[in-house]
Amino acid sequence: MSRDQARLGPASGPRVRVREMTLADCDRVSAIRVRGWQTAYRGLVPQPYLDRLDVSEDAARRRDLFARAPDHVVNLVAEDAGGEVVGWACHGPYRDGEQLTADAELYALYVDAGRFGTGVGQALLGESVRRCTAAGHARMLLWVLEGNARARRFYERSGFRADGTEEPFEVDGVAVPEVRYAGRLGG
């Protein structure tokens, strides 16, 4: 198996293939991302904001971001056995304001809502952790909405712990609290 592919997943569930994202994946990634927000963040961010999310607008933004992504930003997708993209993750160096640090950061991880609990998220997280470890990062940090219990349980089961750092971000004028999680890499 190459460094760009990992075959992971639960023994009883479908296998997934994790690979580097391509420009052609942007539409599907945006569909997963928008539906992910609309599913996971219902009741956590203002509903009018969620209702306004548009897959085609997000895809145009995603294509632009993908085309301009610096080399240190890694976008991964997970495909099911039929080749359908069912998840997306993005990682790179941790951002402290405008500064990049020696830590890694999981910028995003989204799974098609119909695939929750099938191992897709674990496959993507596992490959991101593997790549960040290989790049020499000692730990990985990530941000989770404080009220997103499903995501918090997922990261906690994967060995990440809230490190006490909290920060709100604003959605439609409403402060939405985020919690930072940290996990040790390489052992």
MDTraj code that builds the backbone (N, CA, C; nanometers):
import mdtraj as md
import numpy as np

residues = "MET SER ARG ASP GLN ALA ARG LEU GLY PRO ALA SER GLY PRO ARG VAL ARG VAL ARG GLU MET THR LEU ALA ASP CYS ASP ARG VAL SER ALA ILE ARG VAL ARG GLY TRP GLN THR ALA TYR ARG GLY LEU VAL PRO GLN PRO TYR LEU ASP ARG LEU ASP VAL SER GLU ASP ALA ALA ARG ARG ARG ASP LEU PHE ALA ARG ALA PRO ASP HIS VAL VAL ASN LEU VAL ALA GLU ASP ALA GLY GLY GLU VAL VAL GLY TRP ALA CYS HIS GLY PRO TYR ARG ASP GLY GLU GLN LEU THR ALA ASP ALA GLU LEU TYR ALA LEU TYR VAL ASP ALA GLY ARG PHE GLY THR GLY VAL GLY GLN ALA LEU LEU GLY GLU SER VAL ARG ARG CYS THR ALA ALA GLY HIS ALA ARG MET LEU LEU TRP VAL LEU GLU GLY ASN ALA ARG ALA ARG ARG PHE TYR GLU ARG SER GLY PHE ARG ALA ASP GLY THR GLU GLU PRO PHE GLU VAL ASP GLY VAL ALA VAL PRO GLU VAL ARG TYR ALA GLY ARG LEU GLY GLY".split()
xyz = np.array([
    [0.0859, -0.1181, 0.0000],
    [0.0000, 0.0000, 0.0000],
    [0.0898, 0.1234, 0.0000],
    [0.0563, 0.2233, -0.0810],
    [0.1385, 0.3433, -0.0922],
    [0.1139, 0.4356, 0.0256],
    [0.2010, 0.5342, 0.0390],
    [0.1845, 0.6346, 0.1445],
    [0.0580, 0.7167, 0.1235],
    [0.0099, 0.7281, 0.0013],
    [-0.1076, 0.8092, -0.0274],
    [-0.2381, 0.7342, -0.0071],
    [-0.2312, 0.6070, 0.0287],
    [-0.3527, 0.5299, 0.0464],
    [-0.3480, 0.4564, 0.1794],
    [-0.4598, 0.4498, 0.2453],
    [-0.4718, 0.3705, 0.3672],
    [-0.6044, 0.2976, 0.3600],
    [-0.6010, 0.1701, 0.3847],
    [-0.7254, 0.0932, 0.3879],
    [-0.7564, 0.0656, 0.5339],
    [-0.8532, 0.1380, 0.5819],
    [-0.8929, 0.1286, 0.7207],
    [-1.0439, 0.1163, 0.7267],
    [-1.0937, 0.0843, 0.8399],
    [-1.2389, 0.0791, 0.8573],
    [-1.2745, -0.0351, 0.9495],
    [-1.3951, -0.0341, 1.0018],
    [-1.4358, -0.1403, 1.0919],
    [-1.4459, -0.2732, 1.0180],
    [-1.4148, -0.3810, 1.0890],
    [-1.4163, -0.5137, 1.0273],
    [-1.5534, -0.5473, 0.9696],
    [-1.6598, -0.4997, 1.0341],
    [-1.7939, -0.5349, 0.9887],
    [-1.8512, -0.4362, 0.8875],
    [-1.7868, -0.3236, 0.8683],
    [-1.8402, -0.2200, 0.7804],
    [-1.7654, -0.2139, 0.6489],
    [-1.8087, -0.1245, 0.5637],
    [-1.7437, -0.1108, 0.4342],
    [-1.6025, -0.0562, 0.4494],
    [-1.5154, -0.0984, 0.3612],
    [-1.3789, -0.0483, 0.3606],
    [-1.3767, 0.0854, 0.2893],
    [-1.2856, 0.1706, 0.3285],
    [-1.2701, 0.2985, 0.2614],
    [-1.1247, 0.3145, 0.2191],
    [-1.1070, 0.3940, 0.1177],
    [-0.9743, 0.4267, 0.0687],
    [-0.9533, 0.5753, 0.0934],
    [-0.8448, 0.6107, 0.1599],
    [-0.8110, 0.7506, 0.1834],
    [-0.7032, 0.7893, 0.0834],
    [-0.7263, 0.9015, 0.0162],
    [-0.6309, 0.9502, -0.0837],
    [-0.6282, 1.1015, -0.0788],
    [-0.5306, 1.1585, -0.1492],
    [-0.5232, 1.3040, -0.1585],
    [-0.6401, 1.3553, -0.2421],
    [-0.6952, 1.4660, -0.2002],
    [-0.8053, 1.5297, -0.2707],
    [-0.7551, 1.5886, -0.4025],
    [-0.8425, 1.5907, -0.5022],
    [-0.8139, 1.6564, -0.6292],
    [-0.9158, 1.7679, -0.6503],
    [-0.8890, 1.8530, -0.7458],
    [-0.9816, 1.9607, -0.7788],
    [-1.1194, 1.9046, -0.8152],
    [-1.1212, 1.7907, -0.8805],
    [-1.2480, 1.7289, -0.9212],
    [-1.3338, 1.6863, -0.8021],
    [-1.2757, 1.6749, -0.6836],
    [-1.3493, 1.6342, -0.5634],
    [-1.4215, 1.7496, -0.4951],
    [-1.3938, 1.8729, -0.5362],
    [-1.4441, 1.9894, -0.4632],
    [-1.5961, 1.9927, -0.4500],
    [-1.6696, 1.9587, -0.5562],
    [-1.8163, 1.9624, -0.5469],
    [-1.8673, 1.8646, -0.4419],
    [-1.8159, 1.7436, -0.4432],
    [-1.8617, 1.6428, -0.3467],
    [-1.8195, 1.6795, -0.2042],
    [-1.6970, 1.7297, -0.1892],
    [-1.6503, 1.7731, -0.0573],
    [-1.7407, 1.8838, -0.0039],
    [-1.7788, 1.9772, -0.0898],
    [-1.8667, 2.0856, -0.0463],
    [-2.0041, 2.0333, -0.0054],
    [-2.0560, 1.9368, -0.0776],
    [-2.1845, 1.8776, -0.0393],
    [-2.1743, 1.8132, 0.0984],
    [-2.0673, 1.7419, 0.1234],
    [-2.0466, 1.6776, 0.2539],
    [-2.0299, 1.7839, 0.3622],
    [-1.9527, 1.8868, 0.3338],
    [-1.9259, 1.9923, 0.4316],
    [-2.0546, 2.0684, 0.4661],
    [-2.1308, 2.1111, 0.3664],
    [-2.2529, 2.1871, 0.3921],
    [-2.3544, 2.1013, 0.4669],
    [-2.3757, 1.9784, 0.4222],
    [-2.4703, 1.8904, 0.4927],
    [-2.4198, 1.8597, 0.6338],
    [-2.2885, 1.8522, 0.6472],
    [-2.2301, 1.8319, 0.7798],
    [-2.2628, 1.9461, 0.8743],
    [-2.2460, 2.0683, 0.8269],
    [-2.2831, 2.1841, 0.9081],
    [-2.4315, 2.1797, 0.9415],
    [-2.5142, 2.1534, 0.8429],
    [-2.6589, 2.1561, 0.8644],
    [-2.7055, 2.0457, 0.9585],
    [-2.6326, 1.9354, 0.9627],
    [-2.6673, 1.8245, 1.0507],
    [-2.6075, 1.8423, 1.1901],
    [-2.4758, 1.8609, 1.1964],
    [-2.4047, 1.8631, 1.3246],
    [-2.4279, 1.9909, 1.4047],
    [-2.4526, 2.1018, 1.3363],
    [-2.4585, 2.2291, 1.4065],
    [-2.6002, 2.2810, 1.4282],
    [-2.6997, 2.1987, 1.3941],
    [-2.8395, 2.2375, 1.4196],
    [-2.8560, 2.2588, 1.5703],
    [-2.9077, 2.3761, 1.6059],
    [-2.9260, 2.4098, 1.7468],
    [-2.8017, 2.4687, 1.8114],
    [-2.6894, 2.4663, 1.7402],
    [-2.5650, 2.5203, 1.7957],
    [-2.5267, 2.6538, 1.7327],
    [-2.5661, 2.6728, 1.6077],
    [-2.5456, 2.8008, 1.5391],
    [-2.6821, 2.8463, 1.4890],
    [-2.6967, 2.9747, 1.4605],
    [-2.8288, 3.0230, 1.4168],
    [-2.8808, 2.9474, 1.2945],
    [-3.0056, 2.9033, 1.3033],
    [-3.0660, 2.8263, 1.1947],
    [-3.0711, 2.9031, 1.0624],
    [-3.0989, 3.0349, 1.0633],
    [-3.0982, 3.1073, 0.9347],
    [-2.9637, 3.0960, 0.8617],
    [-2.8541, 3.0932, 0.9372],
    [-2.7228, 3.0766, 0.8755],
    [-2.7134, 2.9396, 0.8081],
    [-2.7545, 2.8359, 0.8804],
    [-2.7495, 2.7004, 0.8244],
    [-2.8381, 2.6893, 0.7012],
    [-2.9548, 2.7525, 0.7057],
    [-3.0472, 2.7477, 0.5924],
    [-2.9904, 2.8169, 0.4686],
    [-2.9050, 2.9167, 0.4884],
    [-2.8468, 2.9907, 0.3753],
    [-2.7265, 2.9203, 0.3128],
    [-2.6718, 2.8202, 0.3786],
    [-2.5543, 2.7520, 0.3219],
    [-2.5900, 2.6931, 0.1872],
    [-2.5043, 2.7133, 0.0902],
    [-2.5306, 2.6719, -0.0467],
    [-2.4132, 2.5891, -0.0977],
    [-2.4415, 2.4693, -0.1431],
    [-2.3357, 2.3785, -0.1886],
    [-2.2576, 2.4373, -0.3057],
    [-2.3264, 2.4971, -0.4032],
    [-2.2543, 2.5486, -0.5206],
    [-2.1645, 2.6657, -0.4833],
    [-2.2093, 2.7531, -0.3925],
    [-2.1232, 2.8633, -0.3462],
    [-2.0036, 2.8092, -0.2700],
    [-2.0276, 2.7117, -0.1835],
    [-1.9181, 2.6520, -0.1075],
    [-1.8193, 2.5841, -0.2022],
    [-1.8696, 2.5177, -0.3057],
    [-1.7815, 2.4493, -0.4013],
    [-1.6938, 2.5491, -0.4752],
    [-1.7480, 2.6621, -0.5143],
    [-1.6667, 2.7645, -0.5808],
    [-1.5578, 2.8142, -0.4871],
    [-1.5928, 2.8370, -0.3614],
    [-1.4944, 2.8803, -0.2605],
    [-1.3913, 2.7697, -0.2366],
    [-1.4372, 2.6451, -0.2302],
    [-1.3474, 2.5312, -0.2066],
    [-1.2481, 2.5165, -0.3211],
    [-1.2941, 2.5321, -0.4468],
    [-1.2036, 2.5237, -0.5623],
    [-1.0962, 2.6321, -0.5549],
    [-1.1375, 2.7527, -0.5170],
    [-1.0413, 2.8621, -0.5039],
    [-0.9403, 2.8333, -0.3928],
    [-0.9896, 2.7894, -0.2779],
    [-0.9000, 2.7558, -0.1668],
    [-0.8060, 2.6423, -0.2040],
    [-0.8588, 2.5428, -0.2709],
    [-0.7772, 2.4277, -0.3108],
    [-0.6669, 2.4710, -0.4068],
    [-0.7002, 2.5551, -0.5023],
    [-0.6019, 2.6007, -0.6016],
    [-0.4927, 2.6858, -0.5379],
    [-0.5259, 2.7574, -0.4315],
    [-0.4289, 2.8457, -0.3660],
    [-0.3653, 2.7839, -0.2419],
    [-0.3998, 2.6610, -0.2082],
    [-0.3515, 2.5996, -0.0837],
    [-0.1989, 2.5891, -0.0844],
    [-0.1351, 2.6357, 0.0225],
    [0.0094, 2.6195, 0.0314],
    [0.0466, 2.4718, 0.0454],
    [0.1701, 2.4401, 0.0165],
    [0.2169, 2.3011, 0.0204],
    [0.1974, 2.2344, 0.1564],
    [0.1970, 2.3120, 0.2637],
    [0.1860, 2.2513, 0.3966],
    [0.0430, 2.2152, 0.4345],
    [-0.0548, 2.2510, 0.3523],
    [-0.1945, 2.2138, 0.3776],
    [-0.2246, 2.0872, 0.2991],
    [-0.2719, 1.9845, 0.3701],
    [-0.3012, 1.8558, 0.3083],
    [-0.4506, 1.8304, 0.3141],
    [-0.5116, 1.8089, 0.1981],
    [-0.6527, 1.7735, 0.1864],
    [-0.6627, 1.6264, 0.1504],
    [-0.7417, 1.5529, 0.2264],
    [-0.7623, 1.4103, 0.2031],
    [-0.9108, 1.3830, 0.1834],
    [-0.9420, 1.2832, 0.1045],
    [-1.0800, 1.2361, 0.0938],
    [-1.0818, 1.0859, 0.1199],
    [-1.1977, 1.0393, 0.1640],
    [-1.2215, 0.8960, 0.1816],
    [-1.3239, 0.8543, 0.0767],
    [-1.2943, 0.7441, 0.0102],
    [-1.3859, 0.6875, -0.0897],
    [-1.4361, 0.5538, -0.0399],
    [-1.5623, 0.5237, -0.0715],
    [-1.6145, 0.3913, -0.0395],
    [-1.5713, 0.2930, -0.1483],
    [-1.6127, 0.1685, -0.1360],
    [-1.5719, 0.0650, -0.2309],
    [-1.6153, 0.0957, -0.3730],
    [-1.7218, 0.1749, -0.3898],
    [-1.7691, 0.2120, -0.5220],
    [-1.7028, 0.3368, -0.5791],
    [-1.6099, 0.3960, -0.5049],
    [-1.5397, 0.5144, -0.5517],
    [-1.6067, 0.6461, -0.5185],
    [-1.7172, 0.6420, -0.4424],
    [-1.7837, 0.7659, -0.4030],
    [-1.7095, 0.8309, -0.2866],
    [-1.6852, 0.9615, -0.2954],
    [-1.6225, 1.0350, -0.1859],
    [-1.7249, 1.0464, -0.0729],
    [-1.6860, 0.9986, 0.0462],
    [-1.7774, 0.9945, 0.1600],
    [-1.7246, 1.0712, 0.2810],
    [-1.6069, 1.1339, 0.2663],
    [-1.5519, 1.2121, 0.3759],
    [-1.4348, 1.2961, 0.3303],
    [-1.4031, 1.3962, 0.4103],
    [-1.2954, 1.4900, 0.3791],
    [-1.2275, 1.5339, 0.5077],
    [-1.0966, 1.5451, 0.5030],
    [-1.0184, 1.5994, 0.6141],
    [-0.9113, 1.6909, 0.5575],
    [-0.8720, 1.7866, 0.6372],
    [-0.7686, 1.8812, 0.5982],
    [-0.6816, 1.9080, 0.7201],
    [-0.5500, 1.9039, 0.7018],
    [-0.4594, 1.9301, 0.8131],
    [-0.3356, 2.0039, 0.7645],
    [-0.2603, 2.0533, 0.8613],
    [-0.1347, 2.1235, 0.8354],
    [-0.0792, 2.1734, 0.9670],
    [0.0149, 2.2667, 0.9620],
    [0.0697, 2.3216, 1.0861],
    [-0.0360, 2.3993, 1.1641],
    [-0.0246, 2.3971, 1.2959],
    [-0.1166, 2.4725, 1.3803],
    [-0.0962, 2.6218, 1.3557],
    [-0.2069, 2.6933, 1.3481],
    [-0.2037, 2.8371, 1.3249],
    [-0.2271, 2.9101, 1.4568],
    [-0.1305, 2.9881, 1.4961],
    [-0.1440, 3.0755, 1.6126],
    [-0.1475, 3.2167, 1.5575],
    [-0.2685, 3.2651, 1.5300],
    [-0.2819, 3.3918, 1.4574],
    [-0.2312, 3.3700, 1.3158],
    [-0.1371, 3.4494, 1.2739],
    [-0.0778, 3.4356, 1.1408],
    [0.0467, 3.3462, 1.1419],
    [0.0905, 3.3050, 1.2603],
    [0.2116, 3.2243, 1.2732],
    [0.1793, 3.0754, 1.2653],
    [0.2631, 3.0010, 1.1929],
    [0.2543, 2.8548, 1.1922],
    [0.3473, 2.8033, 1.3001],
    [0.3023, 2.7034, 1.3747],
    [0.3819, 2.6506, 1.4857],
    [0.4335, 2.5104, 1.4518],
    [0.5062, 2.4514, 1.5449],
    [0.5597, 2.3163, 1.5266],
    [0.4527, 2.2086, 1.5458],
    [0.3392, 2.2460, 1.6050],
    [0.2300, 2.1504, 1.6224],
    [0.1529, 2.1352, 1.4916],
    [0.0812, 2.0243, 1.4793],
    [-0.0088, 2.0027, 1.3659],
    [-0.1489, 2.0465, 1.4072],
    [-0.2320, 2.0763, 1.3072],
    [-0.3716, 2.1091, 1.3330],
    [-0.4594, 2.0339, 1.2340],
    [-0.5626, 1.9722, 1.2857],
    [-0.6666, 1.9162, 1.2006],
    [-0.7629, 2.0308, 1.1757],
    [-0.7591, 2.0864, 1.0552],
    [-0.8414, 2.2025, 1.0225],
    [-0.9873, 2.1641, 1.0041],
    [-1.0109, 2.0470, 0.9487],
    [-1.1487, 2.0056, 0.9202],
    [-1.1547, 1.8546, 0.9066],
    [-1.2684, 1.7978, 0.9462],
    [-1.2980, 1.6573, 0.9221],
    [-1.4499, 1.6461, 0.9122],
    [-1.4977, 1.6079, 0.7949],
    [-1.6409, 1.5932, 0.7710],
    [-1.6672, 1.4584, 0.7052],
    [-1.7744, 1.3951, 0.7484],
    [-1.8167, 1.2663, 0.6934],
    [-1.9601, 1.2809, 0.6460],
    [-1.9911, 1.2203, 0.5326],
    [-2.1282, 1.2172, 0.4828],
    [-2.2177, 1.1691, 0.5969],
    [-2.3232, 1.2444, 0.6245],
    [-2.4093, 1.2148, 0.7397],
    [-2.4644, 1.0731, 0.7370],
    [-2.4857, 1.0161, 0.6205],
    [-2.5339, 0.8790, 0.6100],
    [-2.4281, 0.7751, 0.6412],
    [-2.3043, 0.8191, 0.6628],
    [-2.1924, 0.7272, 0.6900],
    [-2.1381, 0.7408, 0.8315],
    [-2.2053, 0.8181, 0.9168],
    [-2.1600, 0.8285, 1.0553],
    [-2.1502, 0.6893, 1.1159],
    [-2.0446, 0.6649, 1.1910],
    [-2.0286, 0.5388, 1.2620],
    [-1.9801, 0.4226, 1.1779],
    [-1.9391, 0.4475, 1.0538],
    [-1.8951, 0.3386, 0.9660],
    [-1.7435, 0.3270, 0.9542],
    [-1.6691, 0.4130, 1.0229],
    [-1.5229, 0.4072, 1.0169],
    [-1.4604, 0.5088, 0.9230],
    [-1.5411, 0.5848, 0.8513],
    [-1.4877, 0.6847, 0.7578],
    [-1.4086, 0.7911, 0.8337],
    [-1.4669, 0.8439, 0.9397],
    [-1.3980, 0.9463, 1.0186],
    [-1.2687, 0.8940, 1.0784],
    [-1.2719, 0.7710, 1.1299],
    [-1.1501, 0.7112, 1.1861],
    [-1.0423, 0.6939, 1.0802],
    [-1.0827, 0.6545, 0.9594],
    [-0.9855, 0.6379, 0.8510],
    [-0.9194, 0.7704, 0.8170],
    [-0.9993, 0.8755, 0.8054],
    [-0.9441, 1.0071, 0.7740],
    [-0.8562, 1.0602, 0.8860],
    [-0.9036, 1.0487, 1.0093],
    [-0.8243, 1.0945, 1.1230],
    [-0.6949, 1.0149, 1.1327],
    [-0.7043, 0.8829, 1.1157],
    [-0.5852, 0.7985, 1.1238],
    [-0.4801, 0.8363, 1.0214],
    [-0.5230, 0.8649, 0.8989],
    [-0.4272, 0.9032, 0.7952],
    [-0.3687, 1.0416, 0.8223],
    [-0.4498, 1.1342, 0.8718],
    [-0.3975, 1.2660, 0.9080],
    [-0.2956, 1.2551, 1.0205],
    [-0.3267, 1.1758, 1.1213],
    [-0.2333, 1.1548, 1.2326],
    [-0.1042, 1.0913, 1.1814],
    [-0.1161, 0.9909, 1.0958],
    [0.0028, 0.9240, 1.0425],
    [0.0915, 1.0220, 0.9669],
    [0.0313, 1.1026, 0.8818],
    [0.1088, 1.1984, 0.8021],
    [0.1720, 1.3064, 0.8894],
    [0.0985, 1.3546, 0.9889],
    [0.1543, 1.4576, 1.0773],
    [0.2666, 1.4017, 1.1639],
    [0.2522, 1.2768, 1.2059],
    [0.3595, 1.2113, 1.2810],
    [0.4829, 1.1969, 1.1929],
    [0.4644, 1.1506, 1.0699],
    [0.5763, 1.1340, 0.9763],
    [0.6445, 1.2672, 0.9457],
    [0.5687, 1.3760, 0.9513],
    [0.6250, 1.5093, 0.9256],
    [0.6981, 1.5647, 1.0478],
    [0.6965, 1.4902, 1.1587],
    [0.7718, 1.5302, 1.2768],
    [0.6961, 1.6119, 1.3796],
    [0.5656, 1.6250, 1.3641],
    [0.4865, 1.6984, 1.4635],
    [0.4699, 1.6119, 1.5888],
    [0.4840, 1.6729, 1.7049],
    [0.4721, 1.5995, 1.8314],
    [0.3286, 1.5917, 1.8809],
    [0.2462, 1.6858, 1.8389],
    [0.1059, 1.6809, 1.8804],
    [0.0190, 1.7435, 1.7737],
    [-0.1104, 1.7079, 1.7813],
    [-0.2106, 1.7617, 1.6901],
    [-0.3163, 1.8329, 1.7732],
    [-0.3538, 1.9507, 1.7271],
    [-0.4583, 2.0294, 1.7903],
    [-0.5756, 2.0408, 1.6940],
    [-0.6942, 2.0602, 1.7481],
    [-0.8135, 2.0784, 1.6663],
    [-0.9169, 2.1527, 1.7490],
    [-1.0128, 2.2132, 1.6801],
    [-1.1196, 2.2886, 1.7453],
    [-1.2537, 2.2211, 1.7193],
    [-1.3362, 2.2160, 1.8227],
    [-1.4692, 2.1547, 1.8147],
    [-1.5686, 2.2500, 1.8802],
    [-1.6865, 2.2632, 1.8187],
    [-1.7903, 2.3423, 1.8849],
    [-1.8198, 2.2792, 2.0204],
    [-1.8264, 2.3624, 2.1217],
    [-1.8473, 2.3138, 2.2582],
    [-1.9686, 2.2219, 2.2690],
    [-2.0762, 2.2545, 2.1998],
    [-2.1982, 2.1757, 2.2094],
    [-2.2063, 2.0576, 2.1154],
    [-2.1021, 2.0321, 2.0363],
    [-2.1043, 1.9217, 1.9401],
    [-2.0610, 1.7920, 2.0095],
    [-2.1544, 1.7340, 2.0828],
    [-2.1244, 1.6158, 2.1647],
    [-2.0759, 1.4975, 2.0810],
    [-2.1337, 1.4757, 1.9640],
    [-2.0924, 1.3630, 1.8797],
    [-1.9449, 1.3759, 1.8416],
    [-1.9047, 1.4937, 1.7951],
    [-1.7648, 1.5145, 1.7551],
    [-1.6724, 1.5046, 1.8760],
    [-1.7134, 1.5583, 1.9877],
    [-1.6280, 1.5524, 2.1071],
    [-1.6058, 1.4068, 2.1503],
    [-1.7111, 1.3257, 2.1464],
    [-1.6957, 1.1831, 2.1810],
    [-1.6020, 1.1138, 2.0813],
    [-1.6175, 1.1451, 1.9527],
    [-1.5327, 1.0866, 1.8490],
    [-1.3856, 1.1157, 1.8779],
    [-1.3521, 1.2414, 1.9031],
    [-1.2117, 1.2768, 1.9270],
    [-1.1620, 1.2199, 2.0597],
    [-1.2458, 1.2171, 2.1603],
    [-1.2048, 1.1603, 2.2891],
    [-1.1778, 1.0100, 2.2766],
    [-1.2614, 0.9385, 2.2013],
    [-1.2370, 0.7952, 2.1783],
    [-1.1067, 0.7733, 2.1016],
    [-1.0651, 0.8739, 2.0266],
    [-0.9428, 0.8653, 1.9470],
    [-0.8202, 0.9140, 2.0235],
    [-0.8356, 0.9458, 2.1521],
    [-0.7218, 0.9827, 2.2355],
    [-0.6982, 1.1316, 2.2517],
    [-0.7835, 1.2148, 2.1947],
    [-0.7703, 1.3596, 2.2105],
    [-0.8407, 1.4033, 2.3377],
    [-0.7904, 1.5106, 2.3980],
    [-0.8493, 1.5637, 2.5199],
    [-0.8602, 1.7150, 2.5086],
    [-0.9692, 1.7709, 2.5637],
    [-0.9816, 1.9160, 2.5715],
    [-0.8667, 1.9667, 2.6576],
    [-0.7982, 2.0719, 2.6091],
    [-0.6813, 2.1208, 2.6832],
    [-0.7094, 2.2473, 2.7640],
    [-0.8373, 2.2859, 2.7752],
    [-0.8737, 2.4019, 2.8558],
    [-0.8795, 2.5328, 2.7788],
    [-0.8390, 2.5319, 2.6529],
    [-0.8429, 2.6533, 2.5715],
    [-0.9792, 2.6613, 2.5026],
    [-1.0441, 2.7742, 2.5193],
    [-1.1732, 2.7958, 2.4554],
    [-1.1697, 2.9283, 2.3819],
    [-1.2473, 2.9342, 2.2746],
    [-1.2509, 3.0558, 2.1949],
    [-1.3837, 3.0616, 2.1205],
    [-1.4537, 3.1733, 2.1295],
    [-1.5769, 3.1828, 2.0510],
    [-1.5460, 3.2312, 1.9093],
    [-1.6273, 3.1889, 1.8158],
    [-1.6244, 3.2538, 1.6860],
    [-1.7670, 3.2995, 1.6601],
    [-1.7815, 3.3923, 1.5701],
    [-1.9114, 3.4544, 1.5510],
    [-1.9800, 3.4034, 1.4254],
    [-2.1074, 3.3671, 1.4410],
    [-2.1910, 3.3244, 1.3292],
    [-2.3183, 3.4078, 1.3330],
    [-2.3388, 3.4890, 1.2327],
    [-2.4565, 3.5765, 1.2257],
    [-2.4741, 3.6585, 1.3529],
    [-2.3637, 3.7097, 1.4060],
    [-2.3695, 3.7944, 1.5247],
    [-2.3823, 3.7207, 1.6558],
    [-2.3797, 3.5885, 1.6524],
    [-2.3915, 3.5075, 1.7737],
    [-2.2569, 3.4422, 1.8038],
    [-2.2094, 3.4564, 1.9271],
    [-2.0846, 3.3921, 1.9680],
    [-2.1094, 3.2424, 1.9859],
    [-2.0315, 3.1626, 1.9174],
    [-2.0426, 3.0172, 1.9255],
    [-1.9119, 2.9655, 1.9865],
    [-1.9175, 2.9093, 2.1073],
    [-1.7940, 2.8679, 2.1735],
    [-1.7332, 2.7414, 2.1124],
    [-1.6017, 2.7459, 2.0965],
    [-1.5243, 2.6306, 2.0512],
    [-1.4298, 2.5891, 2.1621],
    [-1.3986, 2.4604, 2.1658],
    [-1.3073, 2.4015, 2.2612],
    [-1.1916, 2.3417, 2.1837],
    [-1.0690, 2.3664, 2.2316],
    [-0.9532, 2.3085, 2.1640],
    [-0.9191, 2.1723, 2.2246],
    [-0.8914, 2.0775, 2.1379],
    [-0.8485, 1.9440, 2.1777],
    [-0.7041, 1.9242, 2.1345],
    [-0.6328, 1.8418, 2.2098],
    [-0.4932, 1.8123, 2.1793],
    [-0.4708, 1.6625, 2.1902],
    [-0.3857, 1.6116, 2.1035],
    [-0.3471, 1.4718, 2.1084],
    [-0.2000, 1.4583, 2.0777],
    [-0.1329, 1.3712, 2.1512],
    [0.0095, 1.3440, 2.1285],
    [0.0245, 1.2546, 2.0069],
    [0.1252, 1.2827, 1.9268],
    [0.1524, 1.2029, 1.8077],
    [0.2775, 1.1189, 1.8283],
    [0.2879, 1.0135, 1.7537],
    [0.4093, 0.9331, 1.7550],
    [0.4269, 0.8433, 1.8745],
    [0.3214, 0.7960, 1.9313],
    [0.3386, 0.7036, 2.0424],
    [0.2247, 0.7079, 2.1335],
])
top = md.Topology()
chain = top.add_chain()
for i, resn in enumerate(residues, 1):
    res = top.add_residue(resn, chain, resSeq=i)
    for name in ("N", "CA", "C"):
        top.add_atom(name, md.element.get_by_symbol(name[0]), res)
traj = md.Trajectory(xyz[None], top)
